[in-house]
């Protein structure tokens, strides 16, 4: 049986912490996620520039991400956003990725 790897979409907040020594815990989590990708344990992708939050989520839905990892607690990692996204995707026939903080993926 072939193991299916999780697809994790990183919004632009996560990669920033790899290079940010001021937040050592978040830096460790980001490094862990990138190490998993390097070891080919998960498939990760992200948009290459600072598009608005709705586009980040739309990319993840379109590319069938299993998980959206984000530190954007103001707009993305919120119960109201998740509920609205599930409702819209259900109506359009899309599957909604789980939305989590990177720490929840450890």
Residue frames as a rotation matrix with the C-alpha (Angstrom) as fourth column:
UNK 1
0.580 0.815 0.000 0.00
0.815 -0.580 0.000 0.00
0.000 0.000 -1.000 0.00
UNK 2
-0.315 -0.667 0.675 1.32
0.645 -0.673 -0.364 3.43
0.697 0.321 0.642 -0.93
UNK 3
-0.160 0.194 -0.968 1.43
0.882 -0.413 -0.229 5.94
-0.444 -0.890 -0.105 1.90
UNK 4
0.350 0.348 0.870 -0.24
0.697 -0.717 0.006 9.22
0.626 0.604 -0.493 1.00
UNK 5
-0.663 -0.660 -0.353 1.67
0.739 -0.502 -0.449 12.24
0.119 -0.559 0.821 2.24
UNK 6
0.350 0.717 -0.604 -0.13
0.765 -0.590 -0.257 15.13
-0.541 -0.372 -0.755 3.86
UNK 7
-0.163 -0.315 0.935 -0.16
0.748 -0.657 -0.091 18.34
0.643 0.685 0.343 1.83
UNK 8
0.183 0.148 -0.972 0.51
0.852 -0.516 0.082 21.36
-0.490 -0.844 -0.221 4.03
UNK 9
0.296 -0.021 0.955 -0.02
0.631 -0.746 -0.212 24.87
0.717 0.665 -0.208 2.71
UNK 10
-0.232 -0.436 -0.870 2.03
0.915 -0.402 -0.043 27.51
-0.331 -0.805 0.492 4.53
UNK 11
0.855 0.392 0.338 0.80
0.481 -0.844 -0.237 31.05
0.193 0.365 -0.911 4.42
UNK 12
0.327 -0.814 0.481 3.49
0.181 -0.446 -0.877 33.71
0.928 0.374 0.002 4.33
UNK 13
0.632 -0.087 0.770 3.62
-0.702 -0.485 0.521 34.06
0.328 -0.870 -0.367 8.13
UNK 14
0.959 -0.174 0.225 5.26
0.018 0.826 0.563 30.66
-0.283 -0.536 0.796 8.71
UNK 15
0.531 -0.820 0.215 8.47
0.746 0.332 -0.577 30.75
0.402 0.467 0.788 6.59
UNK 16
0.457 -0.332 0.825 9.33
-0.240 -0.939 -0.245 34.14
0.857 -0.086 -0.509 8.09
UNK 17
0.829 -0.050 0.557 10.01
-0.558 0.010 0.830 32.51
-0.047 -0.999 -0.019 11.44
UNK 18
0.781 -0.624 -0.020 12.80
0.606 0.766 -0.214 30.31
0.149 0.155 0.977 10.09
UNK 19
-0.101 -0.865 0.492 14.95
0.666 -0.426 -0.612 33.44
0.739 0.266 0.619 9.99
UNK 20
0.271 0.306 0.913 13.56
-0.364 -0.845 0.391 35.22
0.891 -0.438 -0.118 13.06
UNK 21
-0.492 -0.602 -0.628 15.67
0.369 0.509 -0.778 34.59
0.788 -0.615 -0.029 16.16
UNK 22
-0.728 0.217 0.651 13.45
-0.577 -0.706 -0.410 36.82
0.370 -0.674 0.639 18.29
UNK 23
0.327 0.881 0.342 10.80
-0.941 0.336 0.034 34.07
-0.085 -0.333 0.939 18.50
UNK 24
-0.618 -0.786 -0.027 12.82
-0.785 0.614 0.081 30.94
-0.047 0.071 -0.996 19.19
UNK 25
-0.419 0.514 0.749 9.83
-0.083 0.799 -0.595 28.63
-0.904 -0.311 -0.292 19.78
UNK 26
0.692 0.692 -0.205 8.16
-0.227 -0.062 -0.972 29.60
-0.685 0.719 0.114 16.52
UNK 27
0.154 -0.740 -0.655 11.52
-0.988 -0.118 -0.098 29.33
-0.005 0.663 -0.749 14.80
UNK 28
-0.730 -0.417 0.542 11.91
-0.487 0.873 0.016 25.75
-0.480 -0.252 -0.840 16.06
UNK 29
0.087 0.858 0.506 8.43
0.083 0.500 -0.862 24.84
-0.993 0.117 -0.027 14.81
UNK 30
0.740 0.157 -0.655 9.05
-0.573 -0.363 -0.735 26.36
-0.353 0.918 -0.179 11.38
UNK 31
-0.271 -0.919 -0.285 12.41
-0.962 0.252 0.104 24.57
-0.023 0.302 -0.953 11.13
UNK 32
-0.553 0.152 0.819 10.70
-0.198 0.931 -0.307 21.30
-0.809 -0.332 -0.485 12.10
UNK 33
0.548 0.833 0.072 8.11
-0.060 0.125 -0.990 21.72
-0.834 0.538 0.119 9.34
UNK 34
0.573 -0.397 -0.717 10.78
-0.820 -0.301 -0.488 22.47
-0.022 0.867 -0.497 6.75
UNK 35
-0.563 -0.773 0.293 12.84
-0.770 0.619 0.154 19.50
-0.300 -0.139 -0.944 7.91
UNK 36
-0.102 0.629 0.771 9.80
0.030 0.776 -0.630 17.25
-0.994 -0.042 -0.098 7.40
UNK 37
0.849 0.389 -0.357 9.48
-0.301 -0.199 -0.933 18.61
-0.434 0.899 -0.052 3.88
UNK 38
0.089 -0.912 -0.401 13.19
-0.996 -0.075 -0.050 18.11
0.016 0.404 -0.915 3.24
UNK 39
-0.723 -0.334 0.604 12.89
-0.451 0.891 -0.047 14.51
-0.523 -0.307 -0.795 4.45
UNK 40
-0.701 0.514 -0.495 9.90
-0.492 0.155 0.857 14.13
0.517 0.844 0.144 2.11
UNK 41
-0.885 0.428 -0.181 7.59
0.428 0.599 -0.676 13.20
-0.181 -0.676 -0.714 4.99
UNK 42
0.197 0.932 -0.304 5.06
0.513 -0.363 -0.778 15.85
-0.835 -0.003 -0.550 3.92
UNK 43
-0.293 -0.189 0.937 4.45
0.912 -0.348 0.215 17.94
0.286 0.918 0.274 0.80
UNK 44
0.037 0.276 -0.960 4.50
0.607 -0.770 -0.198 21.67
-0.794 -0.575 -0.196 1.47
UNK 45
-0.344 -0.138 0.929 3.70
0.861 -0.441 0.253 24.57
0.374 0.887 0.271 -0.78
UNK 46
-0.035 0.275 -0.961 3.11
0.596 -0.766 -0.241 28.29
-0.803 -0.581 -0.137 -0.47
UNK 47
0.848 0.246 0.469 2.38
0.522 -0.534 -0.665 31.27
0.087 0.809 -0.581 -2.65
UNK 48
0.018 -0.995 0.098 5.59
0.958 -0.011 -0.286 33.19
0.286 0.099 0.953 -3.57
UNK 49
-0.726 -0.295 0.621 4.52
0.189 -0.954 -0.232 36.67
0.661 -0.051 0.749 -2.52
UNK 50
-0.906 0.332 -0.265 2.33
0.205 -0.206 -0.957 38.60
-0.372 -0.921 0.118 -0.03
UNK 51
-0.607 0.783 0.135 -1.10
0.062 -0.122 0.991 38.10
0.792 0.610 0.026 -1.53
UNK 52
-0.277 0.562 0.779 -4.14
-0.895 -0.446 0.004 38.81
0.350 -0.696 0.626 0.58
UNK 53
-0.635 -0.018 0.772 -5.43
-0.579 0.672 -0.461 36.20
-0.511 -0.740 -0.438 3.00
UNK 54
0.441 0.886 0.145 -8.33
-0.518 0.383 -0.765 35.11
-0.733 0.263 0.628 0.84
UNK 55
0.530 -0.317 -0.786 -5.95
-0.760 0.234 -0.607 34.18
0.376 0.919 -0.117 -1.96
UNK 56
-0.603 -0.757 0.253 -3.82
-0.787 0.511 -0.347 32.10
0.133 -0.408 -0.903 0.40
UNK 57
-0.334 0.570 0.751 -6.83
-0.395 0.638 -0.661 30.10
-0.856 -0.517 0.012 1.44
UNK 58
0.673 0.623 -0.399 -8.10
-0.596 0.136 -0.791 29.84
-0.439 0.770 0.463 -2.14
UNK 59
-0.007 -0.763 -0.646 -4.76
-0.892 0.297 -0.341 28.41
0.452 0.574 -0.683 -3.30
UNK 60
-0.783 -0.323 0.531 -4.83
-0.578 0.692 -0.432 25.83
-0.228 -0.645 -0.729 -0.54
UNK 61
0.096 0.901 0.424 -8.39
-0.353 0.429 -0.832 24.78
-0.931 -0.070 0.359 -1.39
UNK 62
0.643 0.168 -0.747 -7.71
-0.757 -0.014 -0.654 24.69
-0.120 0.986 0.118 -5.14
UNK 63
-0.132 -0.814 -0.565 -4.58
-0.763 0.448 -0.467 22.55
0.633 0.369 -0.681 -4.73
UNK 64
0.620 0.566 -0.544 -6.36
-0.146 0.764 0.629 20.19
0.771 -0.311 0.556 -2.30
UNK 65
-0.520 -0.784 0.340 -4.17
-0.468 -0.071 -0.881 20.92
0.714 -0.617 -0.330 0.69
UNK 66
-0.051 0.446 -0.894 -4.91
0.635 0.705 0.316 18.77
0.771 -0.552 -0.319 3.71
UNK 67
0.330 0.014 -0.944 -3.84
0.891 -0.336 0.306 21.49
-0.313 -0.942 -0.123 6.13
UNK 68
0.440 -0.273 0.855 -3.28
0.217 -0.892 -0.397 25.25
0.871 0.361 -0.333 6.10
UNK 69
0.147 -0.481 -0.864 -0.58
0.989 0.052 0.140 26.20
-0.023 -0.875 0.483 8.61
UNK 70
0.096 -0.022 0.995 -0.67
0.353 -0.934 -0.055 29.84
0.931 0.357 -0.082 9.65
UNK 71
-0.598 -0.254 -0.761 0.27
0.799 -0.267 -0.539 32.24
-0.066 -0.930 0.362 12.41
UNK 72
-0.842 0.350 0.410 -2.32
-0.147 -0.881 0.450 34.69
0.518 0.319 0.793 11.08
UNK 73
-0.689 0.560 -0.460 -4.67
0.718 0.439 -0.540 34.55
-0.101 -0.702 -0.705 14.07
UNK 74
-0.661 0.433 -0.613 -6.32
-0.205 -0.890 -0.408 37.81
-0.722 -0.144 0.677 13.04
UNK 75
-0.150 0.592 -0.792 -7.76
-0.953 -0.301 -0.045 36.53
-0.264 0.748 0.609 9.78
UNK 76
-0.195 0.011 -0.981 -7.14
-0.681 0.718 0.144 32.86
0.706 0.696 -0.133 9.01
UNK 77
-0.666 -0.104 -0.738 -6.80
0.336 0.842 -0.422 30.77
0.666 -0.529 -0.526 12.19
UNK 78
-0.805 0.520 0.284 -10.18
-0.570 -0.549 -0.611 31.80
-0.162 -0.654 0.739 13.60
UNK 79
-0.620 0.645 0.447 -13.37
0.378 0.745 -0.550 29.87
-0.687 -0.172 -0.706 14.26
UNK 80
0.318 0.813 -0.489 -15.47
-0.122 -0.476 -0.871 32.34
-0.940 0.336 -0.052 12.25
UNK 81
-0.110 -0.438 -0.892 -13.15
-0.954 -0.205 0.218 32.09
-0.278 0.875 -0.396 9.23
UNK 82
-0.946 -0.286 0.153 -13.08
-0.254 0.947 0.197 28.30
-0.201 0.148 -0.968 9.40
UNK 83
-0.328 0.911 0.250 -16.87
0.358 0.365 -0.859 28.09
-0.874 -0.192 -0.446 9.70
UNK 84
0.407 0.463 -0.787 -17.44
-0.480 -0.625 -0.616 30.48
-0.777 0.629 -0.032 6.79
UNK 85
-0.426 -0.663 -0.615 -14.87
-0.890 0.185 0.417 28.68
-0.163 0.725 -0.669 4.64
UNK 86
-0.883 0.147 0.447 -16.51
0.100 0.987 -0.127 25.32
-0.460 -0.068 -0.886 5.32
UNK 87
0.076 0.994 -0.084 -19.91
0.193 -0.097 -0.976 26.71
-0.978 0.058 -0.199 4.38
UNK 88
0.325 -0.016 -0.946 -18.71
-0.786 -0.561 -0.261 28.27
-0.527 0.828 -0.194 1.12
UNK 89
-0.677 -0.677 -0.289 -16.68
-0.726 0.551 0.411 25.23
-0.119 0.488 -0.864 0.12
UNK 90
-0.623 0.537 0.569 -19.56
0.226 0.820 -0.526 22.88
-0.749 -0.200 -0.632 0.84
UNK 91
0.396 0.846 -0.358 -21.80
-0.064 -0.363 -0.930 24.94
-0.916 0.391 -0.090 -1.42
UNK 92
0.350 -0.360 -0.865 -19.19
-0.910 -0.348 -0.224 24.94
-0.220 0.866 -0.449 -4.19
UNK 93
0.977 0.104 -0.184 -18.31
-0.147 0.960 -0.238 21.28
0.152 0.260 0.954 -3.83
UNK 94
0.106 -0.994 -0.025 -14.77
-0.356 -0.014 -0.934 21.77
0.928 0.108 -0.356 -2.49
UNK 95
0.494 -0.099 -0.864 -13.15
0.736 0.577 0.355 20.05
0.463 -0.811 0.358 0.47
UNK 96
0.788 -0.202 0.582 -11.99
-0.388 -0.897 0.213 22.39
0.479 -0.393 -0.785 3.23
UNK 97
-0.108 -0.884 -0.455 -8.44
0.219 0.425 -0.878 21.92
0.970 -0.194 0.148 4.53
UNK 98
0.542 0.129 -0.830 -7.89
0.837 -0.005 0.547 21.86
0.067 -0.992 -0.111 8.25
UNK 99
0.381 -0.425 0.821 -6.66
-0.048 -0.896 -0.441 25.25
0.923 0.128 -0.362 9.47
UNK 100
0.768 -0.216 -0.602 -4.06
0.632 0.403 0.662 25.01
0.099 -0.889 0.446 12.22
UNK 101
0.721 -0.691 0.052 -1.22
-0.679 -0.690 0.250 26.88
-0.137 -0.216 -0.967 13.86
UNK 102
0.176 -0.731 -0.659 2.15
-0.578 0.465 -0.670 25.32
0.797 0.499 -0.341 13.09
UNK 103
-0.605 -0.424 0.674 2.49
-0.794 0.261 -0.548 24.15
0.056 -0.867 -0.494 16.71
UNK 104
0.276 0.818 0.505 -0.58
-0.754 0.510 -0.414 21.98
-0.596 -0.266 0.757 16.27
UNK 105
0.754 -0.022 -0.657 1.29
-0.542 0.543 -0.641 20.00
0.371 0.839 0.398 13.60
UNK 106
-0.302 -0.928 0.217 4.04
-0.896 0.198 -0.397 18.82
0.325 -0.315 -0.892 15.93
